[in-house]
Amino acid sequence: MRQHDPSDVERQILGSLLVDPSGLDKVGGSLTAGDMASTWHAQVLNVVRAVYEQGGPPEALPGAVIRNLVTDSRLPRADVSRDISALMSDVGALTTLEHDVDTMARLAQVRRILHESRKLSGLASGADIEAIRESIKALGDLALGVESPQAVTLATAAHGHAERLRRLETHEAACYKTGLPVFDNTINKSTGGGIQGGQLGLIGGRTASGKTTLASFVALQVAARHPSARIHFFSLELDPRVLAAKAIARQISADGIQGTDSQKAKAAADALSRDIGKRITISEEVCPAKILAHAHRLARDGVDFFVLDHIHRVRVSDMGNIRHELGDFTIACRDHAKRWDVPWILAAQLSRESVRKATAPGLEDVAESDKIVREADWCVTIWYPDMEKRAQVELRVCKNRTGPEASHLTRVLWEAQSFTRIG
């Protein structure tokens, strides 16, 4: 079996990122400075990540990294420049980056196992049974690849919560309104209501219930009510022009535009371009890795709000393992939301069993639901008590981490592809 030198692997990773920093979008979630054996390499990685997330042309990154490292480390600029140049010149192939990150993580795991084993050997002759148990548990977790969580005091967590409330009250933290009480008042009611950053929400509905219509309506309302907000819509089901047709229908209705169909569409498209159209972008990726890589780039570039329609259109490699693959993707979306302090909304299909039932849907009715609903901070399902009266719909909050569960009767304006509150 080939033995890897941790230093060589780390140098290859850093060199790859200095040559092509967009590699962070692929491996950023699994690449941690704590896995590096060299403290200098860990410092370089932290600086590379910080500089990359600030934006700027990729070719300018090495120079910015050198400047920051010289300031942070107080080492001679010539020495830092020499090392960074050597890292870039030692790169073998950019295509091995993901493999190198996996290798580094395995090497780090082996080092931790050896460290814990030595610690356990030292404890074995003593009488501290509790310390021995803790060491055995830590060793077992390491063998299984389970990370030990970082602990914080209750006092620190409490002050963090109070600070977040202060930032929400003073509008320093993003809180998005839509004009619909279900999103503006019920969701996150205990923290002031509204769709908030760092959270993942679900919109669940049966086929043709209006999932895409509601998701796109939310995106447009956020853009209209928050003039600086930038939104990205991952449209996995509809062509961007079809999605845009929903926005055009709303604009025609709102402005009372007259003329032939094409004239009305052109006038509405012009109005959208002048107002919110340039702050909403649409893409059609279906591969989980590409969706997440694109999301990291967009968040770094200042996008504030993400919508994906819908999660059950995400491509999986093994249909027999679909629950776990979609669950892992949901976890990655929530991690992205927390890292960048942005909201994610995932539209979700309800299961076939739910379609056959004549009762209001709940969390258990989301298809392949296990991990998907577990990761959600809130979930709203679409329900028509009377399918003959599709001008009225119940938007049901069936999960709400920071607020109550509730149901809101809402009017649907299908011609205008819009929703409005009743009462």
GUGU-829204 format. One record per residue (C-alpha): residue number from 1; chain; z, y, x. Coordinates in nm, 2 decimals. Each point is the difference from the previous one (the first is absolute). Example, Ala and Ser with C-alpha at 12.3 -4.5 7.8 and 13.67 -1.06 7.14 Angstrom:
// GUGU-829204
R, resi, chain, zz, yy, xx
R, 1, A, 0.78, -0.45, 1.23 .
R, 2, A, -0.07, 0.34, 0.14 .
This chain:
// GUGU-829204
R, resi, chain, zz, yy, xx
R, 1, A, 0.00, 0.00, 0.00 .
R, 2, A, -0.10, 0.34, 0.14 .
R, 3, A, 0.29, 0.22, 0.10 .
R, 4, A, -0.04, 0.37, -0.09 .
R, 5, A, 0.15, 0.28, 0.21 .
R, 6, A, 0.16, 0.25, -0.25 .
R, 7, A, -0.09, 0.29, 0.21 .
R, 8, A, -0.37, -0.10, 0.01 .
R, 9, A, -0.01, -0.04, -0.38 .
R, 10, A, 0.17, 0.33, -0.06 .
R, 11, A, -0.24, 0.18, 0.24 .
R, 12, A, -0.30, -0.14, -0.18 .
R, 13, A, 0.14, 0.12, -0.34 .
R, 14, A, 0.07, 0.35, 0.13 .
R, 15, A, -0.33, 0.02, 0.18 .
R, 16, A, -0.18, -0.10, -0.32 .
R, 17, A, 0.18, 0.26, -0.21 .
R, 18, A, -0.07, 0.27, 0.26 .
R, 19, A, -0.37, -0.08, 0.00 .
R, 20, A, -0.02, -0.05, -0.38 .
R, 21, A, 0.31, 0.14, -0.18 .
R, 22, A, -0.13, -0.10, -0.34 .
R, 23, A, 0.12, -0.35, 0.10 .
R, 24, A, 0.34, 0.12, -0.12 .
R, 25, A, -0.14, -0.01, -0.36 .
R, 26, A, -0.05, -0.38, 0.05 .
R, 27, A, 0.32, -0.09, 0.18 .
R, 28, A, 0.24, 0.29, -0.07 .
R, 29, A, 0.20, -0.19, -0.25 .
R, 30, A, 0.07, -0.29, 0.24 .
R, 31, A, 0.02, 0.18, 0.33 .
R, 32, A, 0.34, 0.12, 0.10 .
R, 33, A, 0.13, 0.15, 0.32 .
R, 34, A, 0.31, -0.23, -0.03 .
R, 35, A, -0.23, -0.30, 0.08 .
R, 36, A, -0.09, 0.14, 0.34 .
R, 37, A, 0.18, -0.13, 0.31 .
R, 38, A, -0.07, 0.32, 0.19 .
R, 39, A, 0.19, 0.31, -0.11 .
R, 40, A, -0.28, 0.22, 0.15 .
R, 41, A, -0.26, -0.18, -0.21 .
R, 42, A, 0.22, 0.04, -0.31 .
R, 43, A, 0.02, 0.38, 0.07 .
R, 44, A, -0.38, 0.02, 0.05 .
R, 45, A, -0.06, -0.18, -0.33 .
R, 46, A, 0.23, 0.23, -0.19 .
R, 47, A, -0.18, 0.30, 0.15 .
R, 48, A, -0.34, -0.14, -0.08 .
R, 49, A, 0.10, -0.07, -0.36 .
R, 50, A, 0.15, 0.35, -0.04 .
R, 51, A, -0.31, 0.18, 0.14 .
R, 52, A, -0.24, -0.21, -0.21 .
R, 53, A, 0.19, 0.07, -0.32 .
R, 54, A, -0.03, 0.38, 0.08 .
R, 55, A, -0.38, -0.04, -0.03 .
R, 56, A, -0.26, 0.15, 0.23 .
R, 57, A, -0.31, -0.15, 0.16 .
R, 58, A, 0.05, -0.35, 0.16 .
R, 59, A, -0.14, 0.11, 0.33 .
R, 60, A, 0.28, 0.26, 0.03 .
R, 61, A, 0.28, -0.25, -0.05 .
R, 62, A, 0.04, -0.11, 0.37 .
R, 63, A, 0.05, 0.36, 0.11 .
R, 64, A, 0.25, 0.07, -0.27 .
R, 65, A, 0.19, -0.33, 0.08 .
R, 66, A, 0.02, 0.10, 0.37 .
R, 67, A, 0.13, 0.35, -0.09 .
R, 68, A, 0.27, -0.14, -0.23 .
R, 69, A, 0.11, -0.27, 0.24 .
R, 70, A, 0.03, 0.25, 0.28 .
R, 71, A, 0.22, 0.22, -0.22 .
R, 72, A, 0.21, -0.29, -0.13 .
R, 73, A, 0.05, -0.20, 0.32 .
R, 74, A, -0.01, 0.29, 0.25 .
R, 75, A, -0.20, -0.22, 0.24 .
R, 76, A, -0.27, 0.16, 0.22 .
R, 77, A, -0.32, 0.06, -0.20 .
R, 78, A, -0.21, -0.17, 0.27 .
R, 79, A, 0.21, -0.32, -0.04 .
R, 80, A, -0.03, 0.00, -0.38 .
R, 81, A, -0.38, 0.08, 0.02 .
R, 82, A, -0.05, -0.28, 0.25 .
R, 83, A, 0.18, -0.26, -0.23 .
R, 84, A, -0.18, 0.11, -0.31 .
R, 85, A, -0.34, -0.02, 0.18 .
R, 86, A, 0.09, -0.34, 0.13 .
R, 87, A, 0.09, -0.13, -0.35 .
R, 88, A, -0.33, 0.12, -0.13 .
R, 89, A, -0.20, -0.15, 0.29 .
R, 90, A, 0.17, -0.34, -0.04 .
R, 91, A, -0.12, -0.06, -0.35 .
R, 92, A, -0.19, -0.32, -0.03 .
R, 93, A, -0.12, 0.00, -0.36 .
R, 94, A, 0.10, 0.21, -0.30 .
R, 95, A, -0.06, -0.29, -0.23 .
R, 96, A, 0.31, -0.19, 0.14 .
R, 97, A, 0.24, 0.27, -0.12 .
R, 98, A, 0.14, -0.19, -0.30 .
R, 99, A, 0.03, -0.32, 0.20 .
R, 100, A, 0.18, 0.19, 0.28 .
R, 101, A, 0.25, 0.15, -0.25 .
R, 102, A, 0.07, -0.35, -0.14 .
R, 103, A, 0.05, -0.13, 0.35 .
R, 104, A, 0.24, 0.29, 0.09 .
R, 105, A, 0.20, -0.07, -0.32 .
R, 106, A, 0.03, -0.37, 0.09 .
R, 107, A, 0.11, 0.08, 0.36 .
R, 108, A, 0.26, 0.25, -0.14 .
R, 109, A, 0.13, -0.27, -0.23 .
R, 110, A, 0.03, -0.25, 0.29 .
R, 111, A, 0.20, 0.26, 0.20 .
R, 112, A, 0.23, 0.06, -0.29 .
R, 113, A, 0.05, -0.37, -0.06 .
R, 114, A, 0.09, -0.05, 0.37 .
R, 115, A, 0.24, 0.29, -0.01 .
R, 116, A, 0.17, -0.14, -0.31 .
R, 117, A, 0.01, -0.35, 0.15 .
R, 118, A, 0.18, 0.13, 0.31 .
R, 119, A, 0.24, 0.19, -0.22 .
R, 120, A, 0.07, -0.31, -0.20 .
R, 121, A, 0.06, -0.20, 0.31 .
R, 122, A, 0.26, 0.25, 0.11 .
R, 123, A, 0.18, -0.02, -0.33 .
R, 124, A, -0.01, -0.37, -0.03 .
R, 125, A, 0.32, -0.05, 0.21 .
R, 126, A, 0.19, 0.27, -0.18 .
R, 127, A, 0.20, 0.00, -0.33 .
R, 128, A, -0.19, 0.28, -0.17 .
R, 129, A, -0.15, -0.21, -0.28 .
R, 130, A, -0.13, 0.30, -0.19 .
R, 131, A, -0.19, 0.13, 0.30 .
R, 132, A, -0.15, -0.35, 0.06 .
R, 133, A, -0.11, -0.02, -0.37 .
R, 134, A, -0.16, 0.35, 0.03 .
R, 135, A, -0.18, -0.10, 0.32 .
R, 136, A, -0.13, -0.33, -0.16 .
R, 137, A, -0.12, 0.19, -0.30 .
R, 138, A, -0.18, 0.26, 0.22 .
R, 139, A, -0.16, -0.28, 0.20 .
R, 140, A, -0.12, -0.17, -0.31 .
R, 141, A, -0.15, 0.32, -0.14 .
R, 142, A, -0.18, 0.06, 0.33 .
R, 143, A, -0.14, -0.35, 0.00 .
R, 144, A, -0.14, 0.06, -0.35 .
R, 145, A, -0.13, 0.35, 0.10 .
R, 146, A, 0.25, 0.18, -0.22 .
R, 147, A, 0.08, 0.35, 0.12 .
R, 148, A, 0.36, 0.11, 0.01 .
R, 149, A, 0.02, 0.32, -0.22 .
R, 150, A, 0.13, 0.32, 0.15 .
R, 151, A, 0.34, 0.09, -0.15 .
R, 152, A, 0.09, 0.35, -0.13 .
R, 153, A, 0.34, 0.11, -0.13 .
R, 154, A, 0.05, 0.07, -0.37 .
R, 155, A, 0.08, 0.36, 0.10 .
R, 156, A, -0.33, 0.04, 0.17 .
R, 157, A, -0.19, -0.15, -0.30 .
R, 158, A, 0.19, 0.22, -0.24 .
R, 159, A, -0.08, 0.32, 0.18 .
R, 160, A, -0.36, -0.12, 0.02 .
R, 161, A, -0.01, -0.04, -0.38 .
R, 162, A, 0.15, 0.35, -0.05 .
R, 163, A, -0.25, 0.15, 0.24 .
R, 164, A, -0.29, -0.16, -0.19 .
R, 165, A, 0.13, 0.14, -0.33 .
R, 166, A, 0.03, 0.35, 0.16 .
R, 167, A, -0.36, -0.02, 0.13 .
R, 168, A, -0.12, -0.11, -0.35 .
R, 169, A, 0.19, 0.29, -0.16 .
R, 170, A, -0.14, 0.25, 0.24 .
R, 171, A, -0.35, -0.15, -0.02 .
R, 172, A, 0.00, -0.08, 0.37 .
R, 173, A, -0.06, -0.37, -0.09 .
R, 174, A, -0.31, -0.08, -0.21 .
R, 175, A, 0.05, -0.07, -0.37 .
R, 176, A, -0.31, -0.03, -0.20 .
R, 177, A, -0.03, 0.08, -0.38 .
R, 178, A, -0.28, -0.12, -0.23 .
R, 179, A, 0.08, 0.15, -0.35 .
R, 180, A, 0.10, -0.34, -0.14 .
R, 181, A, 0.38, -0.05, -0.06 .
R, 182, A, -0.01, -0.36, 0.12 .
R, 183, A, -0.08, 0.12, 0.35 .
R, 184, A, 0.16, 0.35, 0.00 .
R, 185, A, 0.33, -0.08, -0.16 .
R, 186, A, 0.08, -0.37, -0.02 .
R, 187, A, -0.12, -0.12, 0.34 .
R, 188, A, 0.26, 0.09, 0.26 .
R, 189, A, 0.21, 0.18, -0.27 .
R, 190, A, 0.32, -0.02, 0.21 .
R, 191, A, -0.17, 0.19, 0.28 .
R, 192, A, -0.17, 0.26, -0.21 .
R, 193, A, -0.30, -0.19, -0.13 .
R, 194, A, -0.36, 0.00, 0.11 .
R, 195, A, -0.20, -0.22, 0.23 .
R, 196, A, 0.17, 0.02, 0.34 .
R, 197, A, -0.10, -0.06, 0.36 .
R, 198, A, 0.10, -0.32, 0.17 .
R, 199, A, -0.03, -0.21, -0.31 .
R, 200, A, -0.24, -0.26, -0.14 .
R, 201, A, -0.07, -0.01, -0.37 .
R, 202, A, -0.20, -0.24, -0.22 .
R, 203, A, -0.21, 0.06, -0.31 .
R, 204, A, -0.05, -0.33, -0.17 .
R, 205, A, -0.24, -0.08, -0.28 .
R, 206, A, -0.21, -0.27, -0.16 .
R, 207, A, -0.38, 0.00, 0.04 .
R, 208, A, -0.16, 0.32, -0.16 .
R, 209, A, 0.35, 0.15, -0.07 .
R, 210, A, -0.08, 0.31, 0.20 .
R, 211, A, 0.16, -0.06, 0.34 .
R, 212, A, -0.27, 0.17, 0.19 .
R, 213, A, -0.02, 0.29, -0.26 .
R, 214, A, 0.38, 0.06, 0.03 .
R, 215, A, 0.00, -0.03, 0.38 .
R, 216, A, -0.29, 0.24, 0.04 .
R, 217, A, 0.16, 0.23, -0.26 .
R, 218, A, 0.32, 0.01, 0.21 .
R, 219, A, -0.20, 0.08, 0.32 .
R, 220, A, -0.19, 0.29, -0.17 .
R, 221, A, 0.32, 0.14, -0.16 .
R, 222, A, 0.18, -0.01, 0.34 .
R, 223, A, -0.29, 0.18, 0.16 .
R, 224, A, -0.02, 0.26, -0.28 .
R, 225, A, 0.37, 0.07, -0.01 .
R, 226, A, 0.06, 0.00, 0.37 .
R, 227, A, -0.27, 0.22, 0.17 .
R, 228, A, 0.07, -0.12, 0.35 .
R, 229, A, 0.02, -0.37, -0.08 .
R, 230, A, -0.26, -0.23, 0.15 .
R, 231, A, -0.05, -0.34, -0.17 .
R, 232, A, -0.19, -0.31, 0.11 .
R, 233, A, -0.12, -0.26, -0.26 .
R, 234, A, -0.07, -0.35, 0.12 .
R, 235, A, -0.25, -0.11, -0.27 .
R, 236, A, -0.03, -0.37, 0.04 .
R, 237, A, -0.17, -0.06, -0.34 .
R, 238, A, -0.21, 0.31, -0.10 .
R, 239, A, -0.27, 0.17, 0.19 .
R, 240, A, 0.11, 0.36, 0.09 .
R, 241, A, -0.26, 0.14, -0.23 .
R, 242, A, 0.15, -0.19, -0.29 .
R, 243, A, 0.34, 0.11, 0.09 .
R, 244, A, -0.13, 0.36, 0.02 .
R, 245, A, -0.15, -0.04, -0.35 .
R, 246, A, 0.36, -0.02, -0.13 .
R, 247, A, 0.08, 0.33, 0.17 .
R, 248, A, -0.31, 0.16, -0.14 .
R, 249, A, 0.09, -0.11, -0.35 .
R, 250, A, 0.33, 0.17, 0.03 .
R, 251, A, -0.15, 0.32, 0.14 .
R, 252, A, -0.26, 0.01, -0.28 .
R, 253, A, 0.27, -0.03, -0.26 .
R, 254, A, 0.24, 0.25, 0.17 .
R, 255, A, -0.27, 0.27, 0.04 .
R, 256, A, -0.19, -0.07, -0.32 .
R, 257, A, -0.32, -0.03, 0.20 .
R, 258, A, -0.32, -0.01, -0.22 .
R, 259, A, -0.36, -0.12, 0.07 .
R, 260, A, -0.17, -0.33, 0.06 .
R, 261, A, 0.19, -0.29, 0.16 .
R, 262, A, -0.15, 0.08, 0.34 .
R, 263, A, 0.06, 0.37, -0.04 .
R, 264, A, 0.37, -0.05, -0.10 .
R, 265, A, 0.05, -0.25, 0.29 .
R, 266, A, -0.15, 0.25, 0.25 .
R, 267, A, 0.21, 0.29, -0.12 .
R, 268, A, 0.32, -0.22, 0.01 .
R, 269, A, -0.09, -0.12, 0.35 .
R, 270, A, -0.04, 0.36, 0.11 .
R, 271, A, 0.34, 0.09, -0.15 .
R, 272, A, 0.17, -0.30, 0.17 .
R, 273, A, -0.16, 0.10, 0.33 .
R, 274, A, 0.14, 0.35, -0.03 .
R, 275, A, 0.35, -0.11, -0.09 .
R, 276, A, 0.14, -0.35, 0.09 .
R, 277, A, -0.30, -0.22, 0.08 .
R, 278, A, 0.02, 0.06, 0.38 .
R, 279, A, 0.37, -0.10, 0.01 .
R, 280, A, -0.06, -0.34, -0.14 .
R, 281, A, -0.18, -0.26, 0.21 .
R, 282, A, -0.11, -0.35, -0.10 .
R, 283, A, -0.08, -0.31, 0.20 .
R, 284, A, -0.08, -0.36, -0.09 .
R, 285, A, 0.17, -0.22, 0.26 .
R, 286, A, 0.12, -0.34, -0.12 .
R, 287, A, 0.13, -0.15, 0.32 .
R, 288, A, 0.38, 0.05, 0.04 .
R, 289, A, -0.02, 0.08, 0.37 .
R, 290, A, -0.27, 0.26, -0.06 .
R, 291, A, 0.18, 0.16, -0.29 .
R, 292, A, 0.32, 0.04, 0.20 .
R, 293, A, -0.18, 0.12, 0.31 .
R, 294, A, -0.19, 0.27, -0.21 .
R, 295, A, 0.33, 0.09, -0.17 .
R, 296, A, 0.17, 0.06, 0.34 .
R, 297, A, -0.29, 0.23, 0.12 .
R, 298, A, 0.01, 0.19, -0.33 .
R, 299, A, 0.37, 0.05, 0.00 .
R, 300, A, -0.01, 0.12, 0.36 .
R, 301, A, -0.27, 0.25, -0.10 .
R, 302, A, 0.21, 0.14, -0.29 .
R, 303, A, -0.08, -0.20, -0.31 .
R, 304, A, 0.31, 0.01, -0.23 .
R, 305, A, -0.06, -0.25, -0.28 .
R, 306, A, -0.16, -0.35, -0.02 .
R, 307, A, -0.13, -0.19, -0.30 .
R, 308, A, -0.15, -0.35, 0.02 .
R, 309, A, -0.19, -0.15, -0.30 .
R, 310, A, 0.08, -0.28, -0.01 .
R, 311, A, 0.20, -0.23, 0.21 .
R, 312, A, -0.14, -0.32, -0.14 .
R, 313, A, -0.34, 0.10, 0.14 .
R, 314, A, 0.13, 0.00, 0.35 .
R, 315, A, -0.18, -0.27, 0.20 .
R, 316, A, 0.22, -0.30, 0.10 .
R, 317, A, -0.09, -0.27, 0.25 .
R, 318, A, 0.15, -0.29, -0.19 .
R, 319, A, 0.01, 0.01, -0.38 .
R, 320, A, 0.26, -0.28, 0.01 .
R, 321, A, 0.23, 0.24, 0.18 .
R, 322, A, -0.09, 0.31, -0.21 .
R, 323, A, 0.36, 0.08, -0.10 .
R, 324, A, 0.12, 0.02, 0.35 .
R, 325, A, -0.31, 0.19, 0.13 .
R, 326, A, 0.02, 0.26, -0.28 .
R, 327, A, 0.38, 0.02, 0.05 .
R, 328, A, -0.04, 0.06, 0.37 .
R, 329, A, -0.26, 0.27, -0.07 .
R, 330, A, 0.24, 0.17, -0.25 .
R, 331, A, 0.28, 0.00, 0.26 .
R, 332, A, -0.24, 0.16, 0.25 .
R, 333, A, -0.09, 0.27, -0.26 .
R, 334, A, 0.37, 0.07, -0.06 .
R, 335, A, 0.07, 0.02, 0.37 .
R, 336, A, -0.29, 0.25, 0.03 .
R, 337, A, 0.15, 0.20, -0.28 .
R, 338, A, 0.34, 0.01, 0.17 .
R, 339, A, -0.14, 0.08, 0.35 .
R, 340, A, -0.21, 0.29, -0.12 .
R, 341, A, 0.22, 0.11, -0.29 .
R, 342, A, -0.30, -0.02, -0.24 .
R, 343, A, -0.02, -0.17, -0.35 .
R, 344, A, -0.22, -0.30, -0.06 .
R, 345, A, -0.11, -0.11, -0.35 .
R, 346, A, -0.15, -0.35, -0.04 .
R, 347, A, -0.17, -0.09, -0.32 .
R, 348, A, 0.06, -0.37, -0.08 .
R, 349, A, -0.15, -0.25, -0.23 .
R, 350, A, 0.22, -0.19, -0.24 .
R, 351, A, 0.00, -0.38, 0.00 .
R, 352, A, -0.21, -0.22, -0.24 .
R, 353, A, 0.32, -0.12, -0.17 .
R, 354, A, 0.09, 0.36, -0.07 .
R, 355, A, -0.34, 0.06, -0.16 .
R, 356, A, 0.06, -0.29, -0.24 .
R, 357, A, 0.34, 0.14, -0.10 .
R, 358, A, 0.03, 0.25, -0.28 .
R, 359, A, 0.31, 0.17, 0.15 .
R, 360, A, 0.05, 0.30, 0.22 .
R, 361, A, -0.05, -0.08, 0.37 .
R, 362, A, 0.27, 0.00, 0.26 .
R, 363, A, 0.04, -0.05, 0.37 .
R, 364, A, -0.05, -0.38, -0.03 .
R, 365, A, -0.35, 0.06, -0.15 .
R, 366, A, -0.15, 0.16, 0.31 .
R, 367, A, -0.24, -0.25, 0.15 .
R, 368, A, 0.13, -0.17, 0.32 .
R, 369, A, 0.31, 0.21, -0.06 .
R, 370, A, 0.28, -0.12, 0.23 .
R, 371, A, -0.02, 0.22, 0.30 .
R, 372, A, -0.22, 0.27, -0.16 .
R, 373, A, 0.26, 0.10, -0.26 .
R, 374, A, 0.29, -0.05, 0.24 .
R, 375, A, -0.14, 0.26, 0.23 .
R, 376, A, -0.07, 0.26, -0.27 .
R, 377, A, 0.23, 0.29, -0.05 .
R, 378, A, -0.12, 0.04, -0.35 .
R, 379, A, -0.24, -0.17, -0.24 .
R, 380, A, -0.18, 0.13, -0.31 .
R, 381, A, -0.18, -0.24, -0.23 .
R, 382, A, -0.27, 0.09, -0.26 .
R, 383, A, 0.06, -0.15, -0.34 .
R, 384, A, -0.18, 0.05, -0.34 .
R, 385, A, 0.23, -0.10, -0.28 .
R, 386, A, -0.29, 0.01, -0.23 .
R, 387, A, -0.34, -0.09, 0.16 .
R, 388, A, -0.17, 0.16, -0.30 .
R, 389, A, 0.15, 0.34, 0.10 .
R, 390, A, -0.11, 0.05, 0.35 .
R, 391, A, 0.05, 0.37, -0.02 .
R, 392, A, 0.37, -0.06, 0.06 .
R, 393, A, 0.16, -0.20, 0.28 .
R, 394, A, 0.35, -0.08, 0.12 .
R, 395, A, 0.06, 0.07, 0.36 .
R, 396, A, 0.30, -0.22, 0.08 .
R, 397, A, 0.22, 0.05, 0.30 .
R, 398, A, 0.11, -0.35, 0.07 .
R, 399, A, 0.14, 0.06, 0.35 .
R, 400, A, 0.15, 0.32, 0.13 .
R, 401, A, 0.23, -0.01, 0.31 .
R, 402, A, 0.12, 0.36, -0.05 .
R, 403, A, -0.01, 0.04, -0.38 .
R, 404, A, 0.00, -0.18, -0.34 .
R, 405, A, -0.24, -0.23, -0.16 .
R, 406, A, -0.17, 0.16, -0.29 .
R, 407, A, -0.32, 0.01, -0.22 .
R, 408, A, -0.21, 0.30, -0.07 .
R, 409, A, -0.25, 0.02, -0.28 .
R, 410, A, -0.31, 0.18, 0.14 .
R, 411, A, -0.33, 0.11, -0.14 .
R, 412, A, -0.32, -0.12, 0.16 .
R, 413, A, -0.31, 0.22, -0.02 .
R, 414, A, -0.26, -0.26, 0.09 .
R, 415, A, -0.30, 0.24, -0.02 .
R, 416, A, 0.18, 0.23, 0.25 .
R, 417, A, 0.14, -0.29, 0.20 .
R, 418, A, 0.34, 0.17, -0.03 .
R, 419, A, 0.36, -0.06, -0.11 .
R, 420, A, 0.23, 0.25, -0.17 .
R, 421, A, 0.36, 0.00, -0.11 .
R, 422, A, 0.09, -0.04, -0.37 .
R, 423, A, 0.26, 0.24, -0.12 .
